Amino acid sequence: MAVIQKPPLSHEELRHIIDLSLWAGQLLLQHGAESERVEETVHRLGTGLGCDWMDILVSTDGLLITANSNGEFRTKTRRVVRIVVNMSTLVEVNSLSHRVVHGELTRYEVEKELRRITDAHHHYNRWTVVFMVGCGCAAFSRLFGADLSVVLVTFFAAAIAMFVRQEMTKRYFNIMINVIITAFVAGLVASSATLFNIGERPQLALAASVLLLVPGVPLINAAEDLIKGYTMTGLARGFFGALIALCIALGLLLAMALTGVSGL
């Protein structure tokens, strides 16, 4: 089978393509993609735009890309400083890379699409999030066996904690401090069930009200990375998930110590 030779890219074209690839990879990492998804999508995008080959090194907070065309290459890196899980962004960037492979988009059209994805408002209204997080944690308390009064306490504890978390996120608090304070607030409100003898199993409000903080995506990505051979990234993400769990425990411990509640 004859190999189709791609036309060589100029220095400026190679620079533009690697910048677009870094942009796409940054969006994927920033919004919760696992390492294999980042590597495959970025490689597909870069080679689809004309590179002969791309080498991608993915870490937990950045990526390094080398783009090659006709023996010429460029290497650039980009750091990701904030992780916000958003599956809609992952789907859009992945779909964009497939459209590039099928020859539907030029470099300039890809740039416009990446700008649109970056600027798009994918998030729900903050009050909708607060309400639904409260409902979710309340539902878990019910699954644990809580009665209606404890379910209501859990709802308010989780909703108030989510509001506090949103406010701290807006002000760019360190994520560990954010988790500790959020768990502390949830624990304070949930402790009222025990302090005022609300319900038959008031301690369930404490356990369920902090479930909004469980680092599900980092732990799932850690497992996938380890299974697929991205050992260092998987270990780093797993360690990050463990730190978040410790911060949740610390926040609850502080709230329980302050209120004198025990028996969680």
FIKE-291761 format. One record per atom (N, C-alpha, C, O): x, z, y; residue in three letters. Coordinates in steps of 0.02 Angstrom, whole numbers, padded with zeros to 5 digits, always signed. Layout:
<pts>
XZYAla/...
</pts>
This chain:
<pts>
+00042+00000-00060Met/+00000+00000+00000Met/+00044+00000+00062Met/+00090+00040+00068Met/+00030-00044+00108Ala/+00069-00048+00169Ala/+00054+00010+00216Ala/-00003+00031+00224Ala/+00107+00037+00245Val/+00100+00093+00291Val/+00090+00066+00362Val/+00130+00025+00386Val/+00037+00088+00394Ile/+00024+00065+00462Ile/+00070+00101+00511Ile/+00069+00162+00516Ile/+00111+00062+00546Gln/+00158+00091+00593Gln/+00124+00101+00661Gln/+00097+00055+00690Gln/+00126+00163+00684Lys/+00096+00178+00749Lys/+00143+00156+00804Lys/+00204+00162+00797Lys/+00116+00131+00859Pro/+00159+00112+00915Pro/+00192+00173+00945Pro/+00161+00226+00949Pro/+00255+00167+00965Pro/+00290+00226+00993Pro/+00258+00249+01058Pro/+00235+00208+01098Pro/+00258+00314+01067Leu/+00229+00343+01128Leu/+00283+00353+01180Leu/+00340+00369+01163Leu/+00264+00344+01242Ser/+00311+00358+01297Ser/+00319+00434+01305Ser/+00281+00473+01277Ser/+00369+00453+01345His/+00381+00524+01357His/+00319+00556+01387His/+00301+00612+01368His/+00287+00523+01434Glu/+00228+00551+01467Glu/+00169+00556+01419Glu/+00132+00605+01420Glu/+00159+00505+01376Glu/+00105+00507+01327Glu/+00115+00564+01278Glu/+00067+00599+01260Glu/+00177+00573+01255Leu/+00192+00626+01208Leu/+00179+00695+01240Leu/+00153+00740+01208Leu/+00198+00701+01303Arg/+00186+00764+01340Arg/+00112+00778+01345Arg/+00090+00835+01335Arg/+00074+00727+01362His/+00002+00736+01370His/-00031+00756+01304His/-00074+00800+01303His/-00011+00724+01250Ile/-00041+00738+01185Ile/-00025+00808+01162Ile/-00069+00843+01136Ile/+00037+00830+01171Ile/+00054+00898+01149Ile/+00019+00950+01192Ile/+00001+01004+01167Ile/+00007+00935+01256Asp/-00030+00982+01299Asp/-00103+00987+01276Asp/-00132+01041+01274Asp/-00133+00929+01258Leu/-00201+00930+01233Leu/-00206+00967+01167Leu/-00254+01004+01155Leu/-00156+00958+01124Ser/-00156+00991+01059Ser/-00149+01067+01068Ser/-00183+01105+01033Ser/-00106+01088+01114Leu/-00099+01159+01128Leu/-00164+01189+01156Leu/-00183+01244+01138Leu/-00196+01151+01198Trp/-00259+01173+01227Trp/-00311+01184+01172Trp/-00345+01235+01171Trp/-00317+01135+01127Ala/-00365+01141+01072Ala/-00347+01200+01027Ala/-00391+01238+01007Ala/-00283+01208+01011Gly/-00262+01264+00969Gly/-00274+01331+01002Gly/-00293+01379+00969Gly/-00263+01334+01068Gln/-00276+01395+01105Gln/-00350+01415+01101Gln/-00367+01473+01091Gln/-00394+01365+01109Leu/-00466+01379+01105Leu/-00485+01405+01036Leu/-00525+01451+01030Leu/-00455+01376+00984Leu/-00470+01398+00916Leu/-00446+01469+00904Leu/-00484+01511+00879Leu/-00384+01483+00922Leu/-00357+01550+00912Leu/-00395+01602+00953Leu/-00409+01657+00930Leu/-00410+01584+01015Gln/-00442+01630+01062Gln/-00512+01649+01038Gln/-00536+01703+01055Gln/-00544+01605+01000His/-00614+01618+00981His/-00623+01632+00907His/-00678+01625+00880His/-00568+01653+00873Gly/-00576+01682+00807Gly/-00564+01637+00747Gly/-00589+01653+00693Gly/-00527+01582+00754Ala/-00513+01538+00697Ala/-00457+01567+00654Ala/-00411+01599+00680Ala/-00460+01555+00589Glu/-00406+01574+00545Glu/-00349+01524+00551Glu/-00358+01470+00579Glu/-00290+01541+00525Ser/-00230+01501+00536Ser/-00236+01431+00508Ser/-00215+01383+00541Ser/-00264+01423+00449Glu/-00269+01356+00419Glu/-00314+01311+00461Glu/-00298+01252+00470Glu/-00369+01338+00487Arg/-00413+01298+00530Arg/-00376+01275+00592Arg/-00382+01217+00611Arg/-00337+01318+00623Val/-00299+01300+00683Val/-00250+01245+00666Val/-00246+01195+00702Val/-00212+01255+00613Glu/-00159+01206+00595Glu/-00189+01138+00579Glu/-00164+01087+00602Glu/-00241+01136+00539Glu/-00271+01073+00519Glu/-00302+01036+00578Glu/-00294+00975+00586Glu/-00338+01072+00619Thr/-00373+01041+00676Thr/-00323+01014+00727Thr/-00332+00958+00752Thr/-00272+01053+00743Val/-00222+01031+00792Val/-00184+00971+00765Val/-00170+00923+00802Val/-00166+00972+00701His/-00130+00916+00671His/-00173+00853+00672His/-00149+00799+00688His/-00236+00860+00656Arg/-00282+00803+00656Arg/-00289+00774+00726Arg/-00290+00713+00734Arg/-00295+00817+00776Leu/-00302+00794+00844Leu/-00240+00757+00868Leu/-00245+00702+00897Leu/-00181+00786+00857Gly/-00119+00756+00881Gly/-00103+00691+00849Gly/-00085+00643+00883Gly/-00110+00687+00782Thr/-00095+00624+00748Thr/-00149+00572+00763Thr/-00135+00513+00764Thr/-00210+00595+00773Gly/-00264+00549+00791Gly/-00253+00516+00859Gly/-00276+00461+00871Gly/-00218+00552+00903Leu/-00203+00525+00970Leu/-00140+00482+00972Leu/-00124+00453+01024Leu/-00104+00478+00915Gly/-00047+00432+00913Gly/+00019+00460+00890Gly/+00066+00421+00882Gly/+00025+00525+00880Cys/+00088+00553+00856Cys/+00099+00535+00783Cys/+00051+00529+00744Cys/+00162+00525+00765Asp/+00178+00511+00695Asp/+00167+00574+00653Asp/+00143+00571+00596Asp/+00185+00631+00681Trp/+00179+00694+00644Trp/+00178+00752+00693Trp/+00203+00746+00749Trp/+00149+00809+00671Met/+00151+00869+00711Met/+00166+00929+00666Met/+00137+00936+00613Met/+00212+00970+00689Asp/+00226+01034+00654Asp/+00197+01090+00697Asp/+00211+01095+00757Asp/+00156+01132+00665Ile/+00122+01185+00701Ile/+00139+01253+00671Ile/+00133+01262+00610Ile/+00161+01299+00712Leu/+00174+01368+00691Leu/+00123+01412+00725Leu/+00121+01417+00786Leu/+00081+01445+00684Val/+00027+01486+00710Val/+00045+01560+00703Val/+00067+01582+00650Val/+00036+01598+00757Ser/+00043+01670+00754Ser/-00022+01702+00777Ser/-00069+01667+00795Ser/-00025+01768+00778Thr/-00087+01801+00798Thr/-00102+01794+00872Thr/-00160+01798+00891Thr/-00051+01783+00913Asp/-00063+01780+00985Asp/-00032+01719+01019Asp/-00016+01721+01078Asp/-00023+01666+00980Gly/+00005+01605+01010Gly/+00019+01553+00957Gly/+00011+01565+00897Gly/+00041+01494+00981Leu/+00060+01442+00933Leu/+00116+01399+00963Leu/+00122+01391+01023Leu/+00156+01372+00918Leu/+00213+01329+00935Leu/+00201+01262+00902Leu/+00188+01258+00842Leu/+00207+01208+00941Ile/+00194+01141+00915Ile/+00252+01094+00931Ile/+00278+01094+00987Ile/+00273+01056+00881Thr/+00321+01002+00891Thr/+00286+00936+00874Thr/+00262+00926+00818Thr/+00284+00891+00923Ala/+00253+00825+00914Ala/+00307+00772+00909Ala/+00355+00772+00947Ala/+00300+00727+00860Asn/+00351+00676+00847Asn/+00321+00607+00852Asn/+00266+00594+00827Asn/+00358+00560+00884Ser/+00337+00491+00888Ser/+00399+00446+00889Ser/+00438+00448+00937Ser/+00408+00406+00836Asn/+00463+00358+00833Asn/+00531+00391+00844Asn/+00574+00363+00879Asn/+00540+00450+00815Gly/+00604+00486+00821Gly/+00609+00530+00883Gly/+00653+00573+00885Gly/+00566+00520+00932Glu/+00565+00564+00991Glu/+00518+00623+00978Glu/+00468+00616+00944Glu/+00535+00680+01005Phe/+00492+00738+00994Phe/+00491+00783+01055Phe/+00537+00783+01097Phe/+00438+00821+01059Arg/+00432+00873+01110Arg/+00406+00936+01077Arg/+00363+00933+01033Arg/+00432+00993+01099Thr/+00411+01058+01073Thr/+00387+01101+01130Thr/+00421+01110+01180Thr/+00327+01129+01122Lys/+00299+01173+01173Lys/+00263+01231+01139Lys/+00243+01226+01081Lys/+00256+01285+01176Thr/+00221+01344+01149Thr/+00170+01368+01199Thr/+00174+01354+01259Thr/+00120+01403+01173Arg/+00069+01432+01217Arg/+00047+01498+01188Arg/+00038+01506+01128Arg/+00037+01546+01233Arg/+00017+01612+01213Arg/-00058+01622+01222Arg/-00088+01596+01270Arg/-00089+01659+01177Val/-00160+01677+01182Val/-00163+01752+01195Val/-00141+01792+01154Val/-00191+01771+01251Val/-00190+01841+01271Val/-00256+01877+01262Val/-00259+01938+01267Val/-00309+01840+01248Arg/-00374+01873+01241Arg/-00413+01840+01184Arg/-00420+01779+01182Arg/-00438+01881+01138Ile/-00476+01856+01080Ile/-00549+01874+01089Ile/-00567+01933+01094Ile/-00591+01823+01090Val/-00664+01833+01095Val/-00696+01788+01042Val/-00691+01726+01047Val/-00728+01817+00993Val/-00757+01777+00939Val/-00815+01735+00964Val/-00862+01761+00994Val/-00810+01669+00952Asn/-00863+01623+00973Asn/-00862+01563+00925Asn/-00821+01518+00933Asn/-00906+01564+00876Met/-00906+01512+00826Met/-00927+01443+00853Met/-00908+01392+00826Met/-00966+01443+00906Ser/-00987+01379+00936Ser/-00926+01340+00961Ser/-00923+01279+00952Ser/-00878+01374+00991Thr/-00818+01341+01015Thr/-00778+01313+00957Thr/-00751+01257+00962Thr/-00773+01350+00902Leu/-00736+01325+00844Leu/-00767+01261+00817Leu/-00732+01214+00799Leu/-00833+01260+00813Val/-00867+01201+00788Val/-00856+01141+00834Val/-00844+01086+00810Val/-00859+01152+00899Glu/-00852+01097+00946Glu/-00782+01068+00945Glu/-00774+01007+00947Glu/-00731+01111+00942Val/-00662+01086+00941Val/-00648+01049+00875Val/-00615+00997+00875Val/-00673+01075+00820Asn/-00664+01042+00756Asn/-00698+00974+00755Asn/-00670+00924+00731Asn/-00759+00971+00783Ser/-00795+00907+00787Ser/-00758+00858+00832Ser/-00756+00798+00817Ser/-00729+00883+00886Leu/-00690+00840+00931Leu/-00631+00808+00895Leu/-00617+00749+00905Leu/-00596+00847+00853Ser/-00538+00819+00817Ser/-00560+00764+00769Ser/-00523+00715+00761Ser/-00617+00770+00738His/-00641+00718+00693His/-00660+00654+00732His/-00648+00599+00709His/-00688+00663+00791Arg/-00705+00605+00833Arg/-00641+00568+00854Arg/-00641+00507+00860Arg/-00588+00605+00867Val/-00525+00574+00885Val/-00498+00533+00827Val/-00475+00476+00836Val/-00500+00560+00767Val/-00476+00525+00707Val/-00514+00460+00697Val/-00486+00410+00674Val/-00578+00460+00712His/-00620+00401+00704His/-00614+00351+00762His/-00649+00301+00764His/-00569+00367+00809Gly/-00555+00321+00864Gly/-00609+00318+00917Gly/-00614+00269+00954Gly/-00649+00371+00922Glu/-00704+00370+00971Glu/-00683+00393+01040Glu/-00719+00380+01089Glu/-00625+00426+01046Leu/-00605+00455+01110Leu/-00533+00438+01128Leu/-00490+00436+01084Leu/-00521+00426+01191Thr/-00452+00418+01217Thr/-00425+00486+01237Thr/-00460+00536+01236Thr/-00361+00487+01256Arg/-00330+00549+01278Arg/-00367+00579+01338Arg/-00377+00640+01341Arg/-00388+00538+01384Tyr/-00420+00562+01444Tyr/-00491+00587+01429Tyr/-00514+00635+01461Tyr/-00524+00555+01381Glu/-00590+00579+01361Glu/-00585+00646+01323Glu/-00628+00689+01330Glu/-00532+00653+01284Val/-00520+00717+01250Val/-00509+00772+01301Val/-00534+00828+01293Val/-00471+00757+01353Glu/-00459+00807+01405Glu/-00524+00829+01438Glu/-00534+00888+01452Glu/-00569+00781+01452Lys/-00633+00798+01481Lys/-00675+00841+01434Lys/-00708+00888+01456Lys/-00673+00824+01370Glu/-00711+00863+01321Glu/-00684+00934+01315Glu/-00723+00982+01310Glu/-00618+00941+01314Leu/-00589+01008+01311Leu/-00606+01049+01373Leu/-00618+01109+01368Leu/-00608+01016+01430Arg/-00628+01051+01491Arg/-00700+01073+01487Arg/-00717+01129+01508Arg/-00743+01029+01460Arg/-00814+01047+01453Arg/-00823+01107+01406Arg/-00861+01153+01420Arg/-00787+01106+01350Ile/-00792+01160+01301Ile/-00766+01226+01331Ile/-00795+01279+01321Ile/-00711+01221+01369Thr/-00683+01281+01400Thr/-00730+01311+01451Thr/-00737+01372+01455Thr/-00762+01269+01490Asp/-00805+01293+01545Asp/-00877+01307+01523Asp/-00916+01336+01561Asp/-00894+01288+01461Ala/-00963+01297+01438Ala/-00980+01371+01432Ala/-00938+01412+01414Ala/-01042+01387+01446His/-01066+01456+01441His/-01100+01463+01373His/-01158+01446+01365His/-01063+01490+01324His/-01089+01496+01256His/-01120+01564+01242His/-01151+01573+01190His/-01111+01611+01288His/-01131+01680+01272His/-01204+01693+01290His/-01232+01662+01336His/-01234+01738+01253Tyr/-01302+01759+01268Tyr/-01303+01804+01330Tyr/-01252+01831+01350Tyr/-01362+01812+01359Asn/-01371+01859+01413Asn/-01348+01929+01390Asn/-01361+01950+01334Asn/-01313+01964+01435Arg/-01283+02028+01415Arg/-01336+02079+01392Arg/-01322+02119+01348Arg/-01396+02077+01422Trp/-01448+02124+01403Trp/-01477+02106+01335Trp/-01499+02150+01298Trp/-01478+02043+01319Thr/-01498+02022+01252Thr/-01449+02049+01200Thr/-01469+02074+01147Thr/-01384+02045+01216Val/-01332+02070+01171Val/-01340+02146+01162Val/-01336+02171+01106Val/-01349+02182+01218Val/-01357+02254+01215Val/-01416+02273+01170Val/-01411+02316+01126Val/-01472+02239+01180Phe/-01533+02254+01141Phe/-01523+02238+01068Phe/-01541+02279+01025Phe/-01495+02180+01053Met/-01487+02160+00983Met/-01435+02201+00946Met/-01442+02215+00887Met/-01382+02222+00981Val/-01333+02266+00950Val/-01365+02333+00933Val/-01354+02360+00879Val/-01406+02359+00980Gly/-01443+02420+00966Gly/-01488+02413+00905Gly/-01492+02458+00863Gly/-01523+02356+00901Cys/-01567+02343+00844Cys/-01528+02338+00779Cys/-01549+02364+00728Cys/-01470+02305+00782Gly/-01430+02296+00722Gly/-01405+02363+00694Gly/-01410+02375+00634Gly/-01378+02405+00738Cys/-01353+02470+00715Cys/-01411+02514+00692Cys/-01404+02551+00643Cys/-01468+02511+00727Ala/-01526+02549+00706Ala/-01550+02527+00637Ala/-01570+02568+00596Ala/-01548+02461+00624Ala/-01567+02436+00559Ala/-01521+02462+00504Ala/-01543+02477+00449Ala/-01456+02466+00519Phe/-01409+02493+00470Phe/-01425+02567+00455Phe/-01422+02588+00398Phe/-01441+02605+00507Ser/-01457+02675+00496Ser/-01519+02681+00451Ser/-01523+02727+00409Ser/-01566+02636+00459Arg/-01625+02636+00416Arg/-01606+02619+00344Arg/-01632+02649+00297Arg/-01561+02571+00336Leu/-01538+02554+00269Leu/-01501+02613+00237Leu/-01504+02622+00176Leu/-01468+02654+00278Phe/-01433+02713+00252Phe/-01482+02769+00232Phe/-01462+02817+00200Phe/-01545+02762+00252Gly/-01595+02812+00234Gly/-01620+02855+00291Gly/-01653+02906+00279Gly/-01607+02835+00353Ala/-01630+02874+00411Ala/-01704+02865+00423Ala/-01733+02813+00407Ala/-01735+02917+00451Asp/-01806+02911+00469Asp/-01812+02881+00539Asp/-01761+02866+00570Asp/-01873+02871+00562Leu/-01885+02835+00624Leu/-01852+02868+00684Leu/-01825+02833+00727Leu/-01854+02933+00689Ser/-01825+02968+00747Ser/-01750+02958+00750Ser/-01722+02948+00805Ser/-01716+02960+00693Val/-01643+02948+00692Val/-01628+02875+00706Val/-01577+02859+00738Val/-01671+02830+00683Val/-01663+02759+00698Val/-01665+02747+00773Val/-01625+02708+00800Val/-01711+02781+00808Leu/-01716+02773+00881Leu/-01654+02800+00916Leu/-01630+02770+00963Leu/-01629+02857+00893Val/-01568+02885+00923Val/-01510+02836+00913Val/-01470+02825+00958Val/-01505+02808+00853Thr/-01452+02759+00839Thr/-01457+02699+00885Thr/-01407+02674+00910Thr/-01519+02675+00895Phe/-01529+02618+00939Phe/-01501+02631+01009Phe/-01464+02591+01036Phe/-01520+02688+01038Phe/-01498+02703+01106Phe/-01422+02717+01109Phe/-01389+02697+01157Phe/-01395+02749+01058Ala/-01323+02762+01056Ala/-01284+02697+01054Ala/-01235+02689+01091Ala/-01304+02651+01010Ala/-01269+02587+01003Ala/-01278+02543+01065Ala/-01230+02511+01088Ala/-01339+02542+01094Ala/-01352+02501+01153Ala/-01311+02525+01213Ala/-01282+02485+01249Ala/-01310+02590+01224Ile/-01271+02618+01279Ile/-01196+02605+01269Ile/-01161+02587+01316Ile/-01173+02614+01206Ala/-01103+02601+01192Ala/-01085+02527+01204Ala/-01031+02512+01229Ala/-01130+02482+01186Met/-01117+02411+01197Met/-01113+02395+01271Met/-01072+02355+01293Met/-01156+02427+01311Phe/-01153+02417+01384Phe/-01086+02440+01411Phe/-01055+02406+01452Phe/-01063+02498+01388Val/-00997+02524+01410Val/-00942+02476+01389Val/-00895+02464+01427Val/-00946+02450+01328Arg/-00895+02404+01304Arg/-00893+02341+01347Arg/-00839+02316+01364Arg/-00951+02315+01365Gln/-00954+02255+01408Gln/-00921+02268+01476Gln/-00885+02226+01501Gln/-00935+02326+01504Glu/-00907+02342+01569Glu/-00830+02347+01566Glu/-00796+02323+01611Glu/-00805+02378+01514Met/-00732+02384+01507Met/-00700+02317+01492Met/-00644+02303+01515Met/-00734+02275+01454Thr/-00708+02208+01440Thr/-00703+02167+01504Thr/-00654+02132+01514Thr/-00753+02173+01547Lys/-00752+02137+01611Lys/-00693+02158+01654Lys/-00666+02119+01694Lys/-00672+02221+01647Arg/-00617+02247+01687Arg/-00550+02243+01651Arg/-00501+02272+01673Arg/-00549+02207+01594Tyr/-00487+02192+01557Tyr/-00451+02255+01534Tyr/-00390+02259+01536Tyr/-00489+02305+01511Phe/-00459+02364+01480Phe/-00423+02344+01416Phe/-00443+02296+01382Phe/-00370+02380+01400Asn/-00337+02370+01335Asn/-00388+02378+01279Asn/-00430+02424+01281Asn/-00385+02334+01229Ile/-00436+02333+01177Ile/-00439+02399+01138Ile/-00493+02420+01116Ile/-00382+02432+01129Met/-00381+02495+01092Met/-00417+02549+01132Met/-00457+02588+01105Met/-00402+02552+01198Ile/-00435+02600+01241Ile/-00510+02586+01243Ile/-00552+02631+01242Ile/-00527+02522+01246Asn/-00597+02501+01247Asn/-00634+02527+01185Asn/-00688+02555+01191Asn/-00604+02518+01127Val/-00636+02539+01065Val/-00643+02615+01062Val/-00695+02641+01042Val/-00591+02651+01082Ile/-00593+02725+01080Ile/-00649+02751+01125Ile/-00688+02794+01104Ile/-00652+02726+01186Ile/-00703+02750+01234Ile/-00773+02730+01211Ile/-00820+02770+01216Ile/-00780+02669+01185Thr/-00846+02648+01161Thr/-00869+02691+01103Thr/-00927+02712+01101Thr/-00824+02705+01055Ala/-00842+02748+00999Ala/-00857+02819+01023Ala/-00902+02852+00997Ala/-00821+02842+01073Phe/-00832+02908+01102Phe/-00902+02913+01133Phe/-00938+02962+01121Phe/-00921+02862+01171Val/-00987+02861+01203Val/-01042+02858+01149Val/-01091+02895+01153Val/-01033+02814+01100Ala/-01082+02810+01046Ala/-01089+02876+01009Ala/-01144+02897+00992Ala/-01032+02909+00997Gly/-01033+02973+00963Gly/-01067+03027+01003Gly/-01104+03068+00975Gly/-01056+03028+01069Leu/-01089+03078+01112Leu/-01165+03071+01109Leu/-01200+03121+01100Leu/-01189+03010+01117Val/-01262+02999+01116Val/-01290+03013+01047Val/-01342+03045+01041Val/-01257+02989+00996Ala/-01282+02998+00928Ala/-01281+03071+00907Ala/-01321+03092+00865Ala/-01236+03111+00935Ser/-01232+03182+00918Ser/-01294+03220+00939Ser/-01309+03274+00913Ser/-01332+03192+00986Ser/-01393+03226+01008Ser/-01442+03235+00951Ser/-01481+03283+00951Ser/-01440+03190+00902Ala/-01485+03196+00844Ala/-01471+03261+00806Ala/-01518+03294+00783Ala/-01407+03278+00799Thr/-01389+03340+00764Thr/-01399+03401+00809Thr/-01424+03452+00786Thr/-01380+03395+00872Leu/-01386+03452+00919Leu/-01458+03475+00928Leu/-01471+03535+00935Leu/-01504+03427+00928Phe/-01575+03444+00939Phe/-01617+03439+00875Phe/-01679+03438+00878Phe/-01583+03437+00818Asn/-01616+03436+00753Asn/-01670+03381+00749Asn/-01727+03393+00729Asn/-01649+03322+00767Ile/-01694+03264+00765Ile/-01688+03231+00696Ile/-01634+03210+00676Ile/-01743+03228+00661Gly/-01744+03194+00596Gly/-01715+03236+00540Gly/-01688+03290+00551Gly/-01720+03209+00479Glu/-01697+03245+00420Glu/-01622+03235+00407Glu/-01589+03280+00381Glu/-01595+03178+00425Arg/-01523+03164+00414Arg/-01492+03138+00479Arg/-01473+03080+00483Arg/-01486+03181+00529Pro/-01462+03160+00595Pro/-01391+03133+00596Pro/-01373+03095+00641Pro/-01351+03153+00547Gln/-01281+03130+00545Gln/-01276+03055+00534Gln/-01224+03025+00548Gln/-01329+03024+00509Leu/-01328+02951+00498Leu/-01322+02913+00564Leu/-01296+02857+00565Leu/-01347+02943+00618Ala/-01342+02910+00684Ala/-01270+02902+00704Ala/-01251+02852+00734Ala/-01229+02952+00689Leu/-01157+02948+00705Leu/-01124+02891+00667Leu/-01085+02853+00696Leu/-01139+02886+00603Ala/-01107+02835+00562Ala/-01128+02765+00582Ala/-01087+02719+00583Ala/-01192+02755+00598Ala/-01218+02688+00611Ala/-01207+02664+00682Ala/-01203+02603+00693Ala/-01201+02710+00730Ser/-01197+02689+00800Ser/-01132+02656+00819Ser/-01128+02624+00872Ser/-01079+02662+00778Val/-01014+02632+00794Val/-01002+02568+00754Val/-00947+02540+00757Val/-01051+02546+00715Leu/-01041+02486+00675Leu/-01030+02424+00717Leu/-01003+02374+00692Leu/-01051+02425+00780Leu/-01039+02368+00824Leu/-00964+02356+00836Leu/-00945+02302+00857Leu/-00923+02406+00821Leu/-00851+02401+00834Leu/-00811+02378+00773Leu/-00751+02366+00778Leu/-00843+02374+00715Val/-00807+02356+00654Val/-00775+02287+00662Val/-00810+02238+00677Val/-00709+02281+00652Pro/-00674+02217+00663Pro/-00683+02168+00605Pro/-00636+02154+00568Pro/-00744+02143+00596Gly/-00758+02100+00539Gly/-00719+02036+00538Gly/-00689+02019+00487Gly/-00718+01999+00594Val/-00683+01934+00596Val/-00608+01942+00585Val/-00580+01905+00545Val/-00572+01988+00620Pro/-00501+01995+00606Pro/-00485+02012+00533Pro/-00436+01988+00506Pro/-00526+02054+00502Leu/-00513+02073+00433Leu/-00527+02014+00385Leu/-00490+02004+00337Leu/-00580+01976+00399Ile/-00594+01917+00357Ile/-00539+01866+00365Ile/-00516+01837+00315Ile/-00517+01854+00427Asn/-00462+01807+00439Asn/-00398+01830+00407Asn/-00359+01790+00382Asn/-00386+01896+00408Ala/-00326+01923+00376Ala/-00326+01907+00301Ala/-00276+01886+00273Ala/-00383+01918+00269Ala/-00389+01905+00197Ala/-00379+01830+00183Ala/-00344+01812+00136Ala/-00411+01787+00224Glu/-00404+01715+00213Glu/-00332+01693+00224Glu/-00306+01652+00185Glu/-00299+01719+00275Asp/-00229+01700+00288Asp/-00184+01720+00230Asp/-00140+01682+00210Asp/-00194+01780+00203Leu/-00153+01803+00148Leu/-00165+01761+00085Leu/-00118+01744+00050Leu/-00227+01744+00073Ile/-00244+01703+00014Ile/-00214+01633+00020Ile/-00192+01604-00030Ile/-00214+01605+00081Lys/-00192+01537+00092Lys/-00117+01531+00108Lys/-00092+01477+00122Lys/-00081+01587+00105Gly/-00009+01585+00111Gly/+00019+01599+00180Gly/+00080+01594+00190Gly/-00023+01616+00228Tyr/+00002+01633+00296Tyr/+00014+01709+00297Tyr/-00023+01747+00328Tyr/+00068+01729+00263Thr/+00078+01800+00248Thr/+00087+01843+00310Thr/+00053+01893+00318Thr/+00132+01823+00355Met/+00147+01864+00414Met/+00086+01869+00460Met/+00071+01922+00486Met/+00052+01812+00470Thr/-00008+01814+00512Thr/-00062+01856+00481Thr/-00096+01894+00515Thr/-00071+01850+00415Gly/-00121+01890+00380Gly/-00106+01964+00384Gly/-00152+02004+00396Gly/-00043+01983+00376Leu/-00024+02053+00381Leu/-00035+02080+00452Leu/-00059+02136+00461Leu/-00018+02039+00501Ala/-00027+02060+00571Ala/-00101+02070+00587Ala/-00119+02119+00620Ala/-00143+02023+00565Arg/-00214+02030+00578Arg/-00244+02089+00540Arg/-00287+02124+00566Arg/-00221+02100+00479Gly/-00244+02158+00441Gly/-00225+02223+00474Gly/-00264+02270+00476Gly/-00163+02226+00499Phe/-00140+02286+00534Phe/-00180+02297+00598Phe/-00196+02354+00615Phe/-00196+02243+00633Phe/-00238+02248+00693Phe/-00306+02276+00675Phe/-00332+02320+00710Phe/-00337+02251+00621Gly/-00401+02277+00600Gly/-00398+02350+00582Gly/-00444+02388+00597Gly/-00343+02371+00550Ala/-00334+02442+00533Ala/-00328+02485+00596Ala/-00354+02540+00598Ala/-00292+02460+00647Leu/-00286+02496+00710Leu/-00354+02506+00743Leu/-00369+02559+00770Leu/-00395+02453+00742Ile/-00462+02458+00771Ile/-00502+02511+00734Ile/-00537+02551+00766Ile/-00497+02512+00668Ala/-00533+02563+00628Ala/-00509+02633+00646Ala/-00550+02679+00651Ala/-00444+02642+00656Leu/-00418+02707+00676Leu/-00443+02727+00746Leu/-00457+02785+00758Leu/-00448+02678+00791Cys/-00474+02692+00858Cys/-00547+02713+00856Cys/-00568+02757+00893Cys/-00586+02681+00812Ile/-00656+02701+00803Ile/-00659+02774+00780Ile/-00698+02814+00806Ile/-00618+02790+00730Ala/-00617+02858+00704Ala/-00596+02908+00757Ala/-00624+02963+00761Ala/-00547+02890+00798Leu/-00524+02935+00850Leu/-00578+02948+00902Leu/-00588+03005+00923Leu/-00613+02895+00923Gly/-00667+02903+00971Gly/-00722+02948+00945Gly/-00746+02991+00981Gly/-00741+02938+00882Leu/-00792+02981+00851Leu/-00768+03053+00845Leu/-00806+03099+00857Leu/-00705+03061+00826Leu/-00677+03128+00819Leu/-00678+03166+00885Leu/-00694+03226+00887Leu/-00661+03132+00939Leu/-00662+03164+01005Leu/-00734+03184+01024Leu/-00745+03239+01051Leu/-00782+03140+01010Ala/-00852+03155+01027Ala/-00877+03214+00985Ala/-00911+03258+01011Ala/-00860+03216+00921Met/-00882+03270+00878Met/-00849+03337+00897Met/-00880+03390+00893Met/-00785+03332+00918Ala/-00751+03393+00940Ala/-00782+03421+01004Ala/-00788+03482+01012Ala/-00801+03377+01049Leu/-00830+03398+01112Leu/-00900+03428+01103Leu/-00917+03478+01135Leu/-00939+03399+01058Thr/-01008+03423+01048Thr/-01014+03476+00995Thr/-01065+03509+00989Thr/-00960+03485+00955Gly/-00962+03535+00902Gly/-01000+03512+00840Gly/-01017+03553+00797Gly/-01014+03448+00835Val/-01050+03421+00778Val/-01001+03408+00721Val/-00946+03384+00733Val/-01021+03423+00660Ser/-00979+03409+00603Ser/-01022+03384+00545Ser/-01083+03379+00552Ser/-00990+03368+00490Gly/-01028+03348+00431Gly/-01044+03275+00428Gly/-01093+03255+00396Gly/-01003+03232+00461Leu/-01015+03159+00459Leu/-01003+03133+00388Leu/-01011+03073+00375Leu/
</pts>
